[in-house]
Amino acid sequence: MYATEFQTVIHSEYIKSPEYEHFKGKKVQTIVLNIEKQNKLENTEEDFIEYLIKNPVDFQKDFKFDREEANER
């Protein structure tokens, strides 16, 4: 299997593949990702800490820990 990955800006309904000749006449699968939205979803350490501060976990209420159950084999 031969694969390629490239980034482009879409200006019309057609996307130009840099390796068109290699794929010409072959069945291909195309995946389009919005890189701008994808980058916003990636968390940095600061974003994660900010998320935890805004959404604290109540370990006494939300988390059940049973030492005997954890040690069962």
N, C-alpha and C positions, 0 to 999 in steps of 0.2 A: 504494500500500500504506500502511496506517495501522498504526502500532505504538505500544505503550505499555510502560513499565517501571515496576514498583512493588515495594516491599518490604513484607512482612507476616510475622506470626508465625502458624504453622499450629496451630490448636487442635482441628481435627477433620479428617475426610477431605475437606471442602469448602473451597475457597479463594474468597474474595469478591474479584471484580475491581472496581476503582474505576470502570471505564468499561464496565460490563456492557451497558448499552443500545447502545453502539456496536458491540459484538461479538455481540450476541444474534442467533442464527440463522445465524451465519457460521462458516466453517471457520477454526480458529485453531491455532497451534502454541504449546505451553506448555513452558517450560524452567524447572526448579526447581534453584536452586543453594543450597547451604548456605553462607551468608555467613561464619559463624564458622570453618568449615574453610578457606574460600577465603582469609580474612585471615591464617591461620596459614601458608599456603603463600607468601604474598608476602614476599620477602626485603628486609630493609633492608640498608644498606651494611654494618653491623656483623655481621648474620647471614651475609652472603656472605663477609666476611673470616674469621669463625669457621669457616665451612664449608671454606675453603681451608686454614686452619691444620690442621684435622682430617684433610683429604684432600689432602695435597700432591701435586703433579704432578712426576714425575721426567722432566725434559725430555730428558735424555740417553737414557733408556730408552723413554719413551712418545711422544716427539715426533721425527719425522724431518723435517729441513729440507735441501733440496737447492737451493742457490743457482741452479744452471744451470736446473733444472726450474722454479723460481719465475720466472725471467726469460724463459722461452720465450713466444713469442706465437703 
